[in-house]
Amino acid sequence: MNLSTAIAAAADLLLGARCPGCGVAEFGACAHCRTQLSAARPQVMGLGQCRLTVVAAGSYSGVMKTLLIALKERQSMGLVGVLGRRLAISIAVLASVRPSERIVLVPVPSARAQVARRGQDVTVALARAAAVRLRRAGVSVTVVACLRHRRRVADQAGLGVTARNRNLAGAFALRRGVPRGEVIVVDDIVTTGASLAEAARVLTAAGRPPVGAATVAATPLRRRA
Ligand SMILES: [Zn+2]
């Protein structure tokens, strides 16, 4: 038995620790689930309404979906690192389109009620983890949470395309300036792209149009649209 297997066995015995992806005894995501995540193919798509290029590291299905749900709904914050590395891939794809000395990552703001329920802003945490990975690869990158909600919005889950757009139109505002660099909007999941489009609208109006948007995953709904 090697050390990591022994640690997993001890975790199972003493803590009941399980991989959130498949349930085997493990601290965090197991090697098998990590391999499955790594095999996901990045997807590049265009958001027609704002001509924004969106890159997702994989589809919102299988292990990717299970781990994102565990992170967001069960506060499995140990998954921030592994999913943040997926987000870093999407960002690297966009950054290679328009190379810049510095990248500015702007997270889509989470609703205040979500942040309160989860204890932290998951999107900001993912962006920071992605930035750590990119800096290790020599990329100059900073995370600037410069967007805020200017009014309450309904939970997007369960809303159709038109209702999502209406729900978020004019919902965000800048709360501080955007530093020098190529701007990339980041989020955990792209579904219809309403949040990304609203973020891009605010940044463009401030004279800082984003080069694109990067997400961890894309829903099949978005791919069909
Ligand atoms: Zn697993």
Boltz pocket constraint, residues with backbone or C-beta under 6 A from the ligand:
constraints:
  - pocket:
      binder: B
      contacts: [[A, 19], [A, 20], [A, 21], [A, 22], [A, 23], [A, 24], [A, 28], [A, 29], [A, 30], [A, 31], [A, 32], [A, 33], [A, 34]]
      max_distance: 6.0
